Amino acid sequence: MNPKLSQKIAFTVLFLSALITILPVLLIIAVIVKNGISAISWKFLTAAPTNGMRSGGIFPAIVGTFYLALGSTAISLPLGVLGGIYLSEYSKDNLFTRILKLGIINLAGVPSIVYGLFGLSLFVIYLKFGVSLISGCLTLAIMELPSIITATRAALNSVPQSFREVSLSLGATKWQTIRYSVLPHALPGIITGAVLSNARTTGETAPILFTVAAFYLPHLPSSVMDQVMALPYHLYVISTQIPGINKNITYGTALVLIVFTLSLNLFGIILRTYLRRQKKW
Amino acid sequence: MKKIKEFIIEKAIFLSGGLSIIFVVLIFVFLIKEGVLFFKYVPLRDSLMGNNWYPLSNPEQFGMLPLILGSLLVTIGSMLISIPLGVACAFYIAEVVNPKFKDILKTGVELLAAIPSVVIGFVGMVTLVPWVKSIFNLPTGLTALSGSIMLAFMAMPTIVSIAEDAITAVPRRYKEAALALGATHWQAMYKVIIVAAAPGIFAAVMLGVGRVIGETMAVMMITGNAAVIPHTFLEPVRTLTATIAAEMGESIRGSNHYYALFVVGIILFVITFIINLLADIFLHRIKK
């Protein structure tokens, strides 16, 4: 066949593949927005579910998801940033570092349901935290850790070596150098990574199944030892366990959940694109 | 005072540095801690190779073969869809598309990864499942096929982004040499670039497989969850992940059933561990 023609055909096929890959995102969002928008009202967002979750709102689930997002980040962000600083600034090129990198990759690859089992075994049973907000936050925090470490490390690595040399040559200690002349430049990249990894865990269901999620709990938690409802689990429950539910409520819940995760994601992506353009060195 | 503060901070950094290893070990230890009790009562051969998963009948049976085959079938199905599509999409983004649209396409792929799996499961339930049911004229649309299609899209972001990185990382001079010898852009792509990027593409596929095997909620909602040995894509299947998610809530803590679910967890952990290790080895190969 004529090489020009075969190139034309091949590129068309590639274009179609890209289209098929992207299209489902738009379709999923369109289906949910179209069917869910009518369910959204002030009452839906601020009232507790009633009548066996067949009516009322989803307020406790929104609050629960918000607490989980906040709590898990509060734990994973400091640990992840310190871990990233270690990898970028302190680690040497040796066997330990190689094993550490492998550990991070594996942590990122552990299936979410296995995190759920682990949280159940360690936090709920062994440490006797019970099925509670704290168990859920800790489980999600460990899940977020690898991406925050990776983002921190990448952000620190992108700061030019000369910044460190100048600071050190002026007599600053290693930590002062990191704190005052490296970290500030890496901060935006770290925040982007944290936002993106948080967006991911906010939508997770499997890790919270046995560690925190309540099937039906029409009031808000009063301490970290309480169970909470969460949007992803609530969506699972009402779409599979409640026969004859008004589909509007299910779509509405899905809509609130994707608005939650997609806006976090878009915020992170836009921030990252903006920062990449800003960089002058 | 300042010295002490600095000392503490540096110690905290070293400690956090090792944390990832500690957590991987902890996960394995705590899975084993619960799972090992299972083998006290049930021989390994009966469970791993057994054909029947009847945890609630009397006598209880914990044959995990249907679950393992269920996961395998859904994974194979989704890879048949997502490998060609994902690699083609990666080539399109890396080589063909007008740079103006590159960021938009990449954002789209990233957003696909951002949709929670429970939402994908729900949308699959209300759209894809009825279609599969009516197209193939089946008693139920909750089949391995439906699961494979939805999972394919969940593996896509991983495959596309890592394969695209691998393609972009191929030295420009390879392509330029091919073009200088009179090859068309497409010939350069499928005869030169794909060969140079092959280890990275393989790693992308491995990580995609890891993502699919570990996926839980969407699979549980659309594959029908029948723990029988599957023969075709048009039957309901039950995966390893869905078994844990669906049954842990109702299993009694300390029962054989409870321990068996931890053994399923160990199987998943080991599979994904090996997959990630393989992927890492291949990714390392490109850097050299």
Interface residues (C-beta under 8 A of the other chain):
Chain A: P3 K4 S6 Q7 A10 F11 V13 L14 F15 S17 A18 I20 T21 I22 P24 V25 L26 I28 I29 V31 I32 P78 L79 G80 L82 G83 I85 Y86 L87 Y90 S91 I99 L100 L102 G103 I104 I105 N106 L107 A108 G109 V110 P111 S112 I113 V114 Y115 G116 L117 F118 L120 S121 L122 I125 Y126 I142 L145 P146 I149 T173 K174 W175 Q176 A199 R200 T202 G203 E204 T205 A206 L209 F210 P232 Y233 L235 Y236 S239 T240 K247 T250 A254 L257 I258 T261 L262 N265 L266 I269 T273
Chain B: E6 I9 E10 A12 I13 F14 L15 S16 G17 G18 L19 S20 I21 F23 V24 L26 I27 F30 L31 K33 E34 P84 L85 G86 A88 C89 F91 Y92 I93 V96 V97 D103 L105 T107 G108 V109 E110 L111 L112 A113 A114 I115 P116 S117 V118 V119 I120 G121 F122 V123 M125 V126 T127 F153 M156 V160 A183 T184 H185 W186 Q187 M189 Y190 L207 G210 I213 G214 E215 T216 M217 M221 T241 I244 A245 M248 G249 R253 L261 F262 G265 L268 F269 T272 F273 I275 N276 L277 A279 D280
